[in-house]
């Protein structure tokens, strides 16, 4: 069965620092990949997604992610974080065409200090 | 576009009562809706998958008689927590699928704001 790992459970950064959050999945076939963000007290919002094509995906708020098939990874990056990026970040994966089940990672809590 | 709403946002009820939570896709027709449960500081746990006009598919360990799901239309799904107990207190989140390309089934799930249930 598909599983998603987010190795960084809690990340603390200062403003302007660069961010990279790891995401690895287990299934080797066709996958659709997502990063969602949950700001404190708010609902999950889609940051970016990868379906096919260019493996470097740009999302909202300056985030990007790179799909590396050989590494089963879809890491999230931002060159310079802001205090407002403080949130919980979830990686999620659809496996193949014939499933509508989204598998979530355990989430990474990001705290950015001014 | 692709907005999902949930009602109510918070509910407090007595043990033994039933609570209904509504999930609506406001500006699109959702072929599939999903119900999740989120515990504090944890990830989302899928409870069930709901397709319009058919029975919901429940994940292992989720009691279908306890968590009744009705998907009456392409824009509305309801979750009823029957005979609620304190251990059912949680944050319940729905999502709806917005299919972008039928041929490739490129599906994006859009999430509602969640419903916080507290059972006393």
Interface residues (C-beta under 8 A of the other chain):
Chain A: X32 X34 X36 X42 X43 X44 X45 X46 X49 X51 X52 X90 X94 X97 X100 X101 X102 X104 X105 X106 X107 X109
Chain B: X32 X34 X41 X42 X43 X44 X46 X49 X93 X95 X97 X104 X105 X106 X107 X108 X109 X110 X111 X112 X113 X114
